[in-house]
Structures are given as C-alpha cells and as structure tokens.
Amino acid sequence: MLVCVRWYAAYPLSLRNLEEMMAERGVLVDHATIHRRALNMLPVVAAVLRRVQAGAGPDQSSRQGQLNRCQQVRVRCAQRK
C-alpha cells in the first residue's frame, strides 16, 4: 500500500489508475482503500520529510518539493471525502 500512496503522491495518477496498475501486478486493491490509506499515510510521510529537511544539505530544494507535493495530495484527498 505504501507503494500506491507513494505513486499517488509523486505522479498525477488517479485512484482508479493505481487500482488498475496494482491489478496488473497481481495485487487486488480497491481505489477507496488507496484513498483511505493515503489519508492515513501522507501526514506520516510529510513528517518524515520535514525531519529529513531539518538536516538538509545541498539537495534541500528537492526535499522541499517532495514535501509540498505531499501536502498538495493530502489536501486533494481530503477534498474527495
């Protein structure tokens, strides 16, 4: 499930696209399950990115971009409720 949430946060994929992609890989999962897991996991992923960013070095901008994307997806997920 973490792979689905990561793909959902990193790429402009719909929940149904992810459902189909996972089915092609032999994992049967419903799009609603991915949505629920994203709502639960994205705040945790964002917290980890914030912790990593606190000790950021030269690649700080890429981590900031990941964090911003994570926050955007979280808002998008919350709006679908």
N, CA and C atoms as an extended XYZ file, in Angstrom:
243
Properties=species:S:1:pos:R:3:atomname:S:1:resname:S:1:resid:I:1 pbc="F F F"
N         0.816       -1.197        0.000 N   MET     1
C         0.000        0.000        0.000 CA  MET     1
C         0.858        1.258        0.000 C   MET     1
N         1.986        1.176        0.661 N   LEU     2
C         2.859        2.347        0.683 CA  LEU     2
C         3.328        2.711       -0.720 C   LEU     2
N         3.519        1.699       -1.553 N   VAL     3
C         3.916        1.947       -2.944 CA  VAL     3
C         2.810        2.716       -3.658 C   VAL     3
N         1.569        2.319       -3.459 N   CYS     4
C         0.437        3.018       -4.085 CA  CYS     4
C         0.379        4.470       -3.625 C   CYS     4
N         0.517        4.670       -2.335 N   VAL     5
C         0.449        6.031       -1.789 CA  VAL     5
C         1.609        6.862       -2.330 C   VAL     5
N         2.783        6.252       -2.416 N   ARG     6
C         3.939        6.976       -2.951 CA  ARG     6
C         3.700        7.375       -4.398 C   ARG     6
N         3.202        6.441       -5.212 N   TRP     7
C         2.913        6.759       -6.611 CA  TRP     7
C         1.841        7.834       -6.707 C   TRP     7
N         0.839        7.739       -5.857 N   TYR     8
C        -0.251        8.710       -5.874 CA  TYR     8
C         0.266       10.107       -5.528 C   TYR     8
N         1.216       10.176       -4.597 N   ALA     9
C         1.769       11.463       -4.187 CA  ALA     9
C         2.779       11.996       -5.201 C   ALA     9
N         3.521       11.100       -5.841 N   ALA    10
C         4.613       11.529       -6.711 CA  ALA    10
C         4.181       11.822       -8.149 C   ALA    10
N         3.141       11.176       -8.612 N   TYR    11
C         2.747       11.297      -10.013 CA  TYR    11
C         1.271       11.675      -10.117 C   TYR    11
N         0.891       12.328      -11.212 N   PRO    12
C        -0.519       12.711      -11.390 CA  PRO    12
C        -1.384       11.532      -11.843 C   PRO    12
N        -1.558       10.568      -10.967 N   LEU    13
C        -2.350        9.369      -11.270 CA  LEU    13
C        -3.666        9.426      -10.506 C   LEU    13
N        -4.705        8.919      -11.116 N   SER    14
C        -5.982        8.824      -10.403 CA  SER    14
C        -5.978        7.551       -9.562 C   SER    14
N        -6.902        7.490       -8.631 N   LEU    15
C        -7.014        6.305       -7.783 CA  LEU    15
C        -7.377        5.074       -8.610 C   LEU    15
N        -8.193        5.265       -9.610 N   ARG    16
C        -8.585        4.136      -10.474 CA  ARG    16
C        -7.410        3.659      -11.325 C   ARG    16
N        -6.564        4.601      -11.763 N   ASN    17
C        -5.356        4.194      -12.495 CA  ASN    17
C        -4.469        3.336      -11.606 C   ASN    17
N        -4.309        3.746      -10.368 N   LEU    18
C        -3.495        2.968       -9.439 CA  LEU    18
C        -4.099        1.591       -9.193 C   LEU    18
N        -5.420        1.544       -9.095 N   GLU    19
C        -6.096        0.260       -8.905 CA  GLU    19
C        -5.774       -0.679      -10.063 C   GLU    19
N        -5.831       -0.163      -11.286 N   GLU    20
C        -5.522       -0.971      -12.468 CA  GLU    20
C        -4.047       -1.380      -12.500 C   GLU    20
N        -3.162       -0.450      -12.147 N   MET    21
C        -1.728       -0.764      -12.148 CA  MET    21
C        -1.410       -1.870      -11.151 C   MET    21
N        -2.017       -1.816       -9.993 N   MET    22
C        -1.767       -2.848       -8.990 CA  MET    22
C        -2.358       -4.181       -9.431 C   MET    22
N        -3.514       -4.146      -10.101 N   ALA    23
C        -4.115       -5.383      -10.605 CA  ALA    23
C        -3.205       -6.035      -11.646 C   ALA    23
N        -2.541       -5.222      -12.481 N   GLU    24
C        -1.603       -5.762      -13.463 CA  GLU    24
C        -0.432       -6.462      -12.783 C   GLU    24
N        -0.125       -6.037      -11.564 N   ARG    25
C         0.980       -6.631      -10.807 CA  ARG    25
C         0.505       -7.758       -9.888 C   ARG    25
N        -0.782       -8.092       -9.974 N   GLY    26
C        -1.310       -9.201       -9.195 CA  GLY    26
C        -1.803       -8.843       -7.808 C   GLY    26
N        -1.920       -7.546       -7.512 N   VAL    27
C        -2.399       -7.100       -6.203 CA  VAL    27
C        -3.789       -6.510       -6.403 C   VAL    27
N        -4.789       -7.141       -5.815 N   LEU    28
C        -6.151       -6.651       -5.940 CA  LEU    28
C        -6.449       -5.695       -4.799 C   LEU    28
N        -6.668       -4.444       -5.144 N   VAL    29
C        -6.937       -3.407       -4.151 CA  VAL    29
C        -7.972       -2.455       -4.742 C   VAL    29
N        -8.858       -1.985       -3.908 N   ASP    30
C        -9.910       -1.071       -4.336 CA  ASP    30
C        -9.399        0.363       -4.275 C   ASP    30
N        -9.923        1.213       -5.159 N   HIS    31
C        -9.485        2.611       -5.161 CA  HIS    31
C        -9.851        3.319       -3.857 C   HIS    31
N       -10.931        2.923       -3.230 N   ALA    32
C       -11.320        3.527       -1.950 CA  ALA    32
C       -10.314        3.177       -0.849 C   ALA    32
N        -9.770        1.974       -0.910 N   THR    33
C        -8.752        1.573        0.065 CA  THR    33
C        -7.496        2.418       -0.101 C   THR    33
N        -7.095        2.662       -1.345 N   ILE    34
C        -5.932        3.505       -1.603 CA  ILE    34
C        -6.180        4.901       -1.049 C   ILE    34
N        -7.387        5.410       -1.253 N   HIS    35
C        -7.736        6.743       -0.754 CA  HIS    35
C        -7.642        6.801        0.765 C   HIS    35
N        -8.207        5.814        1.445 N   ARG    36
C        -8.153        5.790        2.914 CA  ARG    36
C        -6.721        5.695        3.416 C   ARG    36
N        -5.929        4.844        2.784 N   ARG    37
C        -4.533        4.693        3.201 CA  ARG    37
C        -3.737        5.966        2.936 C   ARG    37
N        -4.027        6.645        1.828 N   ALA    38
C        -3.335        7.905        1.535 CA  ALA    38
C        -3.636        8.940        2.607 C   ALA    38
N        -4.894        9.007        3.040 N   LEU    39
C        -5.253        9.946        4.103 CA  LEU    39
C        -4.499        9.641        5.385 C   LEU    39
N        -4.246        8.365        5.658 N   ASN    40
C        -3.530        7.975        6.870 CA  ASN    40
C        -2.027        8.126        6.737 C   ASN    40
N        -1.474        7.783        5.575 N   MET    41
C        -0.023        7.711        5.429 CA  MET    41
C         0.638        9.026        5.034 C   MET    41
N        -0.055        9.877        4.299 N   LEU    42
C         0.584       11.103        3.814 CA  LEU    42
C         1.061       12.023        4.937 C   LEU    42
N         0.323       12.185        6.035 N   PRO    43
C         0.862       13.015        7.119 CA  PRO    43
C         2.148       12.425        7.714 C   PRO    43
N         2.226       11.109        7.772 N   VAL    44
C         3.429       10.460        8.299 CA  VAL    44
C         4.605       10.697        7.353 C   VAL    44
N         4.367       10.538        6.062 N   VAL    45
C         5.418       10.766        5.073 CA  VAL    45
C         5.873       12.223        5.119 C   VAL    45
N         4.930       13.156        5.246 N   ALA    46
C         5.278       14.577        5.327 CA  ALA    46
C         6.119       14.861        6.571 C   ALA    46
N         5.788       14.224        7.685 N   ALA    47
C         6.572       14.414        8.914 CA  ALA    47
C         7.992       13.904        8.743 C   ALA    47
N         8.145       12.766        8.076 N   VAL    48
C         9.483       12.223        7.827 CA  VAL    48
C        10.270       13.180        6.931 C   VAL    48
N         9.609       13.699        5.893 N   LEU    49
C        10.294       14.635        5.006 CA  LEU    49
C        10.706       15.904        5.750 C   LEU    49
N         9.869       16.374        6.673 N   ARG    50
C        10.224       17.556        7.468 CA  ARG    50
C        11.446       17.283        8.327 C   ARG    50
N        11.486       16.087        8.952 N   ARG    51
C        12.636       15.737        9.777 CA  ARG    51
C        13.906       15.661        8.941 C   ARG    51
N        13.802       15.068        7.781 N   VAL    52
C        14.958       14.961        6.896 CA  VAL    52
C        15.381       16.349        6.429 C   VAL    52
N        14.397       17.198        6.175 N   GLN    53
C        14.679       18.545        5.686 CA  GLN    53
C        15.389       19.381        6.750 C   GLN    53
N        15.129       19.124        8.006 N   ALA    54
C        15.764       19.893        9.075 CA  ALA    54
C        17.279       19.750        9.011 C   ALA    54
N        17.765       18.607        8.629 N   GLY    55
C        19.201       18.404        8.486 CA  GLY    55
C        19.616       18.417        7.034 C   GLY    55
N        18.894       19.179        6.230 N   ALA    56
C        19.102       19.153        4.781 CA  ALA    56
C        20.439       19.745        4.382 C   ALA    56
N        20.944       19.192        3.324 N   GLY    57
C        22.189       19.683        2.756 CA  GLY    57
C        21.926       20.339        1.416 C   GLY    57
N        22.763       20.035        0.428 N   PRO    58
C        22.643       20.693       -0.872 CA  PRO    58
C        21.373       20.340       -1.641 C   PRO    58
N        20.745       19.204       -1.356 N   ASP    59
C        19.539       18.806       -2.105 CA  ASP    59
C        18.266       19.232       -1.387 C   ASP    59
N        18.319       20.316       -0.661 N   GLN    60
C        17.177       20.794        0.119 CA  GLN    60
C        15.987       21.141       -0.772 C   GLN    60
N        16.235       21.698       -1.935 N   SER    61
C        15.127       22.103       -2.797 CA  SER    61
C        14.308       20.903       -3.255 C   SER    61
N        14.943       19.773       -3.530 N   SER    62
C        14.182       18.600       -3.956 CA  SER    62
C        13.336       18.062       -2.812 C   SER    62
N        13.876       18.092       -1.589 N   ARG    63
C        13.083       17.647       -0.438 CA  ARG    63
C        11.913       18.583       -0.198 C   ARG    63
N        12.131       19.887       -0.375 N   GLN    64
C        11.044       20.849       -0.212 CA  GLN    64
C         9.961       20.577       -1.242 C   GLN    64
N        10.355       20.239       -2.458 N   GLY    65
C         9.388       19.916       -3.499 CA  GLY    65
C         8.581       18.673       -3.146 C   GLY    65
N         9.242       17.655       -2.598 N   GLN    66
C         8.539       16.443       -2.176 CA  GLN    66
C         7.555       16.757       -1.069 C   GLN    66
N         7.954       17.576       -0.119 N   LEU    67
C         7.084       17.940        0.986 CA  LEU    67
C         5.874       18.720        0.483 C   LEU    67
N         6.097       19.673       -0.417 N   ASN    68
C         4.990       20.448       -0.967 CA  ASN    68
C         4.017       19.552       -1.723 C   ASN    68
N         4.549       18.621       -2.507 N   ARG    69
C         3.698       17.698       -3.265 CA  ARG    69
C         2.871       16.830       -2.316 C   ARG    69
N         3.493       16.384       -1.228 N   CYS    70
C         2.810       15.572       -0.232 CA  CYS    70
C         1.639       16.351        0.378 C   CYS    70
N         1.865       17.611        0.668 N   GLN    71
C         0.818       18.439        1.253 CA  GLN    71
C        -0.308       18.680        0.254 C   GLN    71
N         0.032       18.882       -1.012 N   GLN    72
C        -0.988       19.100       -2.037 CA  GLN    72
C        -1.870       17.872       -2.204 C   GLN    72
N        -1.253       16.696       -2.216 N   VAL    73
C        -2.017       15.460       -2.377 CA  VAL    73
C        -2.901       15.241       -1.162 C   VAL    73
N        -2.410       15.556        0.026 N   ARG    74
C        -3.208       15.418        1.253 CA  ARG    74
C        -4.457       16.283        1.157 C   ARG    74
N        -4.316       17.501        0.687 N   VAL    75
C        -5.473       18.394        0.540 CA  VAL    75
C        -6.430       17.839       -0.496 C   VAL    75
N        -5.883       17.337       -1.607 N   ARG    76
C        -6.726       16.779       -2.668 CA  ARG    76
C        -7.504       15.571       -2.153 C   ARG    76
N        -6.860       14.724       -1.364 N   CYS    77
C        -7.531       13.552       -0.783 CA  CYS    77
C        -8.637       13.983        0.173 C   CYS    77
N        -8.363       14.963        0.985 N   ALA    78
C        -9.349       15.412        1.965 CA  ALA    78
C       -10.568       16.018        1.275 C   ALA    78
N       -10.380       16.637        0.135 N   GLN    79
C       -11.490       17.232       -0.574 CA  GLN    79
C       -12.395       16.193       -1.210 C   GLN    79
N       -11.899       14.998       -1.446 N   ARG    80
C       -12.711       13.947       -2.080 CA  ARG    80
C       -13.647       13.246       -1.099 C   ARG    80
N       -13.512       13.487        0.174 N   LYS    81
C       -14.371       12.819        1.167 CA  LYS    81
C       -15.817       13.106        0.939 C   LYS    81
